[in-house]
Amino acid sequence: MPDASAVTAAVLDDMREEGDELDLLVAGLNANEWAAPTPAEGWTVAHQIAHLNWTDEVALVAATEPDAFSAEVEKALAAPGTFVDEAAEAAVTALTPEALLVEWREGRARLRAALRAAPAGTKLPWYGPPMSVASMATARLMETWAHGQDIADALGVTRKPTARLRHVARIGVRARDYAYFARGLKPPAEQFRVELRTEDGGTAEYGPEDAAQRVTGPLLDFCLLVTQRAHRDDLAVEAVGADAGQWLDIAQAFAGPAGPGRPRKDSR
């Protein structure tokens, strides 16, 4: 089994690759494409990149000035329903797409360097429980992929699934109980078995093998589900067991309040 430092280094490499892939998608966009609406209501492509840049910046504060991060939490508590939208809108208003792209690139590099330099065992403050460096990198990768999907949908681009989706699936599984808490519900006592088919013919597996309740399907579809980038009815993810079925209706891999999700394709 690889040691913790090797695992963290590998996740940071994948985080970099996820950001670089999205960078390639947006780097050549024209002004109209930057202003294209995405599936997130009120957000253009530029808003999506602005949000990723803002989140990288607050993650950098958490990594380098943990005592100062409490001020970021206070901002969130003061306007829980709007602070994310306000931060994205402020950046889009203040910056041209070209300047926004430069800021995002530089911010990604600063965050990556700070996370690599963090001592082993470091716990970073966040809006929920403190996170390890590997967990923070996984969360940043997940969010980059999810918002990248919004951008791809806006541009009519189909992205090729990568092995990095395993990180997205893992955080989705680990966040199972949080999805219940976010809705004021009590999580099931028993764990589920999750078995996902990868693009290369393998499987990504989570949870006890002998679990009575199970979730199966393509890795990509599960990631779209837990990031709420597609409606369950449009995906080939299946559940065995009533509790597992309920989870698929409410799953979310991200912190914060329960999102509205995406409508079914036939209802758009």
C-alpha positions as CSV (number, residue, x, y, z in Angstrom):
1,M,0.0,0.0,0.0
2,P,1.4,3.4,-1.0
3,D,2.2,5.8,1.9
4,A,0.1,8.9,2.6
5,S,2.6,11.2,1.0
6,A,2.6,9.2,-2.3
7,V,-1.2,9.2,-2.3
8,T,-1.4,13.0,-1.8
9,A,1.2,13.6,-4.5
10,A,-0.8,11.5,-6.9
11,V,-4.0,13.3,-6.2
12,L,-2.3,16.7,-6.6
13,D,-1.0,15.5,-10.0
14,D,-4.5,14.6,-11.0
15,M,-5.9,17.9,-9.7
16,R,-3.4,19.7,-12.0
17,E,-4.3,17.6,-15.0
18,E,-8.0,18.2,-14.4
19,G,-7.4,22.0,-14.4
20,D,-5.2,21.8,-17.4
21,E,-7.8,19.9,-19.4
22,L,-10.4,22.5,-18.6
23,D,-7.9,25.3,-19.4
24,L,-7.5,23.8,-22.9
25,L,-11.3,23.9,-23.4
26,V,-11.7,27.6,-22.5
27,A,-8.4,29.1,-23.6
28,G,-9.5,29.7,-27.2
29,L,-13.0,30.9,-26.6
30,N,-14.3,34.1,-28.1
31,A,-16.3,36.8,-26.3
32,N,-19.6,35.3,-27.2
33,E,-18.6,31.9,-26.0
34,W,-17.4,33.3,-22.7
35,A,-20.8,34.8,-22.3
36,A,-22.7,31.7,-23.2
37,P,-25.2,30.6,-20.6
38,T,-24.5,27.3,-18.8
39,P,-27.0,24.9,-17.1
40,A,-26.4,26.7,-13.8
41,E,-29.1,29.4,-13.8
42,G,-27.6,32.9,-14.3
43,W,-24.1,31.7,-14.8
44,T,-22.1,32.1,-18.0
45,V,-18.9,30.2,-18.9
46,A,-17.1,33.2,-17.4
47,H,-19.0,32.8,-14.1
48,Q,-18.0,29.1,-14.0
49,I,-14.3,30.0,-14.3
50,A,-14.6,32.9,-11.9
51,H,-16.2,30.5,-9.3
52,L,-13.3,28.0,-9.7
53,N,-10.8,30.8,-9.3
54,W,-12.5,32.2,-6.2
55,T,-12.7,28.7,-4.6
56,D,-9.0,28.1,-5.3
57,E,-8.2,31.4,-3.7
58,V,-10.1,30.7,-0.5
59,A,-8.6,27.2,-0.4
60,L,-5.2,28.9,-0.6
61,V,-6.1,31.0,2.4
62,A,-7.1,27.8,4.3
63,A,-3.7,26.3,3.4
64,T,-1.5,29.2,4.1
65,E,-3.4,31.4,6.6
66,P,-5.7,29.0,8.5
67,D,-6.4,31.5,11.3
68,A,-7.5,34.0,8.7
69,F,-9.9,31.6,7.1
70,S,-12.4,32.2,9.8
71,A,-13.2,35.5,8.0
72,E,-14.2,33.6,4.9
73,V,-16.6,31.5,7.0
74,E,-18.1,34.6,8.5
75,K,-18.8,36.0,5.0
76,A,-20.5,32.7,4.1
77,L,-22.6,32.8,7.3
78,A,-23.6,36.4,6.7
79,A,-25.0,35.6,3.2
80,P,-25.3,31.8,2.9
81,G,-27.6,31.8,-0.1
82,T,-25.8,34.4,-2.1
83,F,-22.1,34.6,-1.2
84,V,-21.0,32.2,-3.9
85,D,-23.0,33.9,-6.7
86,E,-21.8,37.3,-5.5
87,A,-18.1,36.3,-5.7
88,A,-18.5,35.0,-9.2
89,E,-20.5,38.0,-10.4
90,A,-17.9,40.4,-8.9
91,A,-15.1,38.7,-10.8
92,V,-17.0,38.6,-14.1
93,T,-17.8,42.3,-13.7
94,A,-14.3,43.4,-12.8
95,L,-12.2,41.2,-15.2
96,T,-12.1,40.6,-18.9
97,P,-12.2,36.9,-19.9
98,E,-8.4,37.1,-20.7
99,A,-7.6,38.6,-17.3
100,L,-9.9,36.1,-15.6
101,L,-8.1,33.2,-17.3
102,V,-4.7,34.5,-16.2
103,E,-5.9,34.8,-12.6
104,W,-7.3,31.3,-12.6
105,R,-4.1,29.9,-14.0
106,E,-1.9,31.7,-11.4
107,G,-4.3,30.8,-8.6
108,R,-4.3,27.1,-9.5
109,A,-0.5,27.1,-9.5
110,R,-0.3,28.9,-6.1
111,L,-2.8,26.5,-4.5
112,R,-1.0,23.5,-5.9
113,A,2.4,24.7,-4.6
114,A,0.9,25.4,-1.1
115,L,-0.7,22.0,-0.9
116,R,2.5,20.2,-1.9
117,A,4.4,22.2,0.7
118,A,2.0,21.4,3.5
119,P,3.5,19.2,6.2
120,A,2.3,15.6,6.5
121,G,-0.8,15.3,8.6
122,T,-1.9,18.9,8.0
123,K,-5.7,19.6,8.5
124,L,-7.0,22.5,6.6
125,P,-10.1,24.5,7.8
126,W,-13.0,24.6,5.5
127,Y,-16.7,25.4,5.4
128,G,-17.5,22.0,6.9
129,P,-15.1,19.7,8.9
130,P,-11.3,20.3,8.5
131,M,-9.8,18.5,5.5
132,S,-6.6,16.7,4.9
133,V,-4.4,17.9,2.0
134,A,-5.4,14.9,-0.1
135,S,-9.1,15.5,0.6
136,M,-8.8,19.2,-0.3
137,A,-7.1,18.3,-3.6
138,T,-9.8,15.7,-4.3
139,A,-12.5,18.3,-3.6
140,R,-10.9,20.8,-5.9
141,L,-10.6,18.2,-8.6
142,M,-14.2,17.2,-8.2
143,E,-15.4,20.8,-8.4
144,T,-13.2,21.5,-11.4
145,W,-14.6,18.5,-13.2
146,A,-18.2,19.4,-12.3
147,H,-18.0,23.0,-13.4
148,G,-16.1,21.9,-16.4
149,Q,-19.1,19.8,-17.3
150,D,-21.3,22.8,-17.1
151,I,-19.0,24.6,-19.5
152,A,-18.8,21.6,-21.9
153,D,-22.6,21.4,-21.9
154,A,-22.8,25.1,-22.7
155,L,-20.4,24.7,-25.6
156,G,-21.9,21.5,-26.9
157,V,-18.7,19.6,-26.2
158,T,-18.5,16.0,-25.2
159,R,-15.6,15.3,-22.9
160,K,-13.8,11.9,-22.8
161,P,-14.0,10.3,-19.3
162,T,-10.7,9.8,-17.6
163,A,-9.4,7.7,-14.7
164,R,-9.6,10.9,-12.6
165,L,-13.3,10.3,-12.3
166,R,-12.5,7.7,-9.6
167,H,-11.7,10.7,-7.3
168,V,-15.1,12.2,-8.0
169,A,-16.9,8.9,-7.3
170,R,-15.0,8.4,-4.1
171,I,-15.9,11.8,-2.7
172,G,-19.5,11.2,-3.8
173,V,-19.5,7.9,-1.8
174,R,-17.8,9.4,1.2
175,A,-20.4,12.3,1.2
176,R,-23.3,9.9,1.4
177,D,-24.3,10.7,4.9
178,Y,-23.8,14.4,4.3
179,A,-26.4,14.3,1.6
180,Y,-29.0,13.2,4.2
181,F,-27.9,15.7,6.8
182,A,-28.1,18.5,4.2
183,R,-31.8,17.7,3.9
184,G,-32.5,17.1,7.6
185,L,-32.7,13.4,7.1
186,K,-31.2,10.6,9.1
187,P,-28.7,8.5,7.1
188,P,-29.2,4.7,6.9
189,A,-27.2,2.7,9.5
190,E,-25.9,0.2,7.0
191,Q,-23.3,0.9,4.3
192,F,-23.9,0.3,0.6
193,R,-21.8,-1.5,-2.0
194,V,-21.0,0.7,-5.0
195,E,-19.7,-1.0,-8.1
196,L,-19.0,1.3,-11.1
197,R,-17.9,0.3,-14.6
198,T,-14.9,2.3,-16.0
199,E,-14.3,3.2,-19.6
200,D,-11.4,0.7,-19.8
201,G,-13.5,-2.3,-18.8
202,G,-12.5,-2.3,-15.1
203,T,-14.5,-1.4,-12.0
204,A,-14.3,1.2,-9.2
205,E,-15.6,-0.4,-6.0
206,Y,-16.5,1.1,-2.7
207,G,-18.1,-0.2,0.5
208,P,-18.4,-3.8,1.9
209,E,-18.7,-6.6,-0.6
210,D,-21.4,-8.3,1.4
211,A,-23.6,-5.2,1.7
212,A,-27.3,-6.0,1.1
213,Q,-28.0,-2.7,-0.7
214,R,-26.0,-1.9,-3.8
215,V,-25.5,0.8,-6.5
216,T,-24.2,-0.1,-9.9
217,G,-23.6,1.6,-13.2
218,P,-21.1,3.4,-15.4
219,L,-18.5,5.5,-13.5
220,L,-19.3,8.6,-15.6
221,D,-23.0,8.4,-14.9
222,F,-22.4,8.0,-11.2
223,C,-20.2,11.1,-11.2
224,L,-22.8,13.1,-13.1
225,L,-25.3,12.0,-10.5
226,V,-23.4,12.9,-7.4
227,T,-22.3,16.3,-8.8
228,Q,-25.9,16.9,-9.8
229,R,-25.0,17.5,-13.4
230,A,-27.7,15.1,-14.8
231,H,-31.0,13.8,-13.6
232,R,-31.1,10.3,-12.3
233,D,-33.7,9.3,-14.9
234,D,-31.2,10.2,-17.7
235,L,-28.5,8.0,-16.3
236,A,-27.8,4.2,-16.2
237,V,-27.2,4.1,-12.4
238,E,-29.2,1.5,-10.6
239,A,-30.0,0.7,-7.0
240,V,-30.9,-2.5,-5.1
241,G,-32.6,-1.6,-1.9
242,A,-35.0,1.2,-0.8
243,D,-32.3,3.2,1.1
244,A,-29.9,3.0,-1.8
245,G,-32.6,4.1,-4.1
246,Q,-33.4,7.1,-1.9
247,W,-29.7,8.0,-1.8
248,L,-29.5,8.2,-5.6
249,D,-32.3,10.8,-5.5
250,I,-30.5,13.1,-3.0
251,A,-26.8,12.3,-3.6
252,Q,-24.4,15.2,-3.6
253,A,-20.6,15.3,-3.6
254,F,-20.3,18.9,-2.7
255,A,-20.5,20.8,0.6
256,G,-23.3,23.3,1.2
257,P,-27.0,23.2,0.9
258,A,-28.8,20.6,-1.2
259,G,-28.8,21.7,-4.8
260,P,-31.8,21.7,-7.1
261,G,-30.1,19.3,-9.5
262,R,-30.8,19.1,-13.2
263,P,-34.2,18.5,-14.8
264,R,-34.9,15.4,-16.9
265,K,-34.0,15.9,-20.5
266,D,-37.6,15.5,-21.6
267,S,-38.8,18.3,-19.3
268,R,-36.4,21.0,-20.6
